[in-house]
Amino acid sequence: MFVSLADLDRHATERGMDIALASLGREWSFAELKATVDAVAIRLRREGIRPRDVVGIDLPSALEWIVDLALLRLAVRSLSLRGVPQLGGLALNALLTSPSGRVELAPIVLQVDELWMSSAVSRASGVVPAVEYPRHDSIFRLMLTSGTTGLPRAAAYSVSALERRRDGLSRYWSDGRAELNFMPLSTTGGLHTAIANLQHGQAHLAVDFINETTMRFAVTRGVRVLCGSPAQIASALEVLAGAGLDLPDLEEVRMAGATPSATLLRLIADRLNVPVRSVYGSTEGGGVTARMLRASDNLADVGPCLPGLELQVVDDAGEPVPVGTEGHVRYRGPGMTSGYFENGAISAFRRGWFEPGDVGMLTPGGSLVLAGRTAEIINLAGRKVNPTVVDTLALQFAGVLDAAAFGLERENGIAELGLAVVAKTDCDLRALDQLLRARLTSGYPMTFWRVAEIPRNRMGKAERAALAKAFARTLAED
């Protein structure tokens, strides 16, 4: 039996009245969760969903987790669409969506809400035996990612990879403590939290927004770990401060998806006074390195490779470079996704190595120090600029709340560096300009653009191409 279904069955038998899933307005015990999952599986089977189907899900997180588990009973390849703007040409056999949710072309489209699930439970008769995935390398989950190209692709997650990664999650991710993770189930981090909570018999806390109601929910649930991207954690801090709330049981903040700024780390230290764990990885590889961070640390140092994975820095020919030498980062391991799902088949990573597009070096102690992303390096008339360096300096300036550098081209064809800034009204951008010119020998921004927010993907990474397009539209309108 699929490992998470076995976990659910075990807890439903041994501690059926304990809470297994909680949202802002509803709780499910382990016994209720199992009964609901079984009933939903029966109804989905009657609606025509079959093993190996690719089923897209765009539902509130609590309902999505129930549906995820039901689809595991049917040996389906599920695909979470929460927060995902494009399918990238992937064909769906079925779509499960909210009554007012998205509409995609699929042979089967079901509108699912709590009433639909309640009806499934009340009408359930008989049992649909759990269908086993036929092979250990069978794909149970497709996860959309921009990969290294910026275009949506579906990473294929196998049964065996999940089992291998699940066994080591508690070393760096969810370890059985009460946790609130803001990452959706469409991300590796969100999915792994739900799976780990079920493994440990911990209630999975399902939320869809970061607001005062959510943070009061965190207080009442005795949250001990707060997890999310740096942007999500920053939003939670603002809500806590604005509402005058504390998290009295909090023991740790964990972040992934992007490197937190020194400013954010200082805010966490001042307002929450808990340690911060930062995890580096990808949708394709899951967590790869981890370390505890402080504002005074070298934030480019993302820590040593996690057990069970191989991490290398190589040259353009794919040969490992000496310690202390910059090159292309790559990693592989048994818990990684199998490759990309394309045209009904798996396009595997070459020799199992995934190259995320990062540039970095290994220290004598084995830590990985990042130097930027190959795809993000901006070429300004032959001068290569790492935009993350500019971001980091800008975020240290008083009054700057968020920032992201981007490339732009003027009407005369000259390439420039722009800086989008979310800042307080009294933030002195002229002084910020002077600081950056003093700190950067070249490649400093020539254009500063105040924006309401920085567009970021589900994992918190700045979408620089989107910024460049939006700025170009602004120039055209002027």
Stockholm file with secondary structure:
# STOCKHOLM 1.0

chainA/1-478         MFVSLADLDRHATERGMDIALASLGREWSFAELKATVDAVAIRLRREGIRPRDVVGIDLPSALEWIVDLALLRLAVRSLSLRGVPQLGGLALNALLTSPSGRVELAPIVLQVDELWMSSAVSRASGVVPAVEYPRHDSIFRLMLTSGTTGLPRAAAYSVSALERRRDGLSRYWSDGRAELNFMPLSTTGGLHTAIANLQHGQAHLAVDFINETTMRFAVTRGVRVLCGSPAQIASALEVLAGAGLDLPDLEEVRMAGATPSATLLRLIADRLNVPVRSVYGSTEGGGVTARMLRASDNLADVGPCLPGLELQVVDDAGEPVPVGTEGHVRYRGPGMTSGYFENGAISAFRRGWFEPGDVGMLTPGGSLVLAGRTAEIINLAGRKVNPTVVDTLALQFAGVLDAAAFGLERENGIAELGLAVVAKTDCDLRALDQLLRARLTSGYPMTFWRVAEIPRNRMGKAERAALAKAFARTLAED
#=GR chainA/1-478 SS CCHHHHHHHHHHHHSTTSEEEECSSCEEEHHHHHHHHHHHHHHHHHTTCCTTCEEEEESCHHHHHHHHHHHHHTTCEEEECTTCCCCTTCCCSEEEECTTSCCCCCSEEEECCHHHHHHHHHHCCSCCCCCCCSSTTCEEEEEEECTTTTSCEEEEEEHHHHHHHHHHGGGTSCCSSCEEECSCTTSHHHHHHHHHHHHHTCCEECCSCCSHHHHHHHHHTTCCEEEECHHHHHHHHHHHHHHTCCCTTCCEEEEESSCCCHHHHHHHHHHTCCCEEEEEEETTTEEEEEEEECTTSCTTEEEEBCTTCEEEEECTTSCBCCTTCCEEEEEECTTSCCEEEETTEEEECGGGCBCCSEEEEECTTSEEEEEEEGGGCEEETTEEECHHHHHHHHHTSTTEEEEEEEEEECTTSCEEEEEEEEECTTCCHHHHHHHHHHHCSSCCCSEEEECSCCCBCTTSCBCHHHHHHHHHHHHHHC
#=GC SS_cons         CCHHHHHHHHHHHHSTTSEEEECSSCEEEHHHHHHHHHHHHHHHHHTTCCTTCEEEEESCHHHHHHHHHHHHHTTCEEEECTTCCCCTTCCCSEEEECTTSCCCCCSEEEECCHHHHHHHHHHCCSCCCCCCCSSTTCEEEEEEECTTTTSCEEEEEEHHHHHHHHHHGGGTSCCSSCEEECSCTTSHHHHHHHHHHHHHTCCEECCSCCSHHHHHHHHHTTCCEEEECHHHHHHHHHHHHHHTCCCTTCCEEEEESSCCCHHHHHHHHHHTCCCEEEEEEETTTEEEEEEEECTTSCTTEEEEBCTTCEEEEECTTSCBCCTTCCEEEEEECTTSCCEEEETTEEEECGGGCBCCSEEEEECTTSEEEEEEEGGGCEEETTEEECHHHHHHHHHTSTTEEEEEEEEEECTTSCEEEEEEEEECTTCCHHHHHHHHHHHCSSCCCSEEEECSCCCBCTTSCBCHHHHHHHHHHHHHHC
//
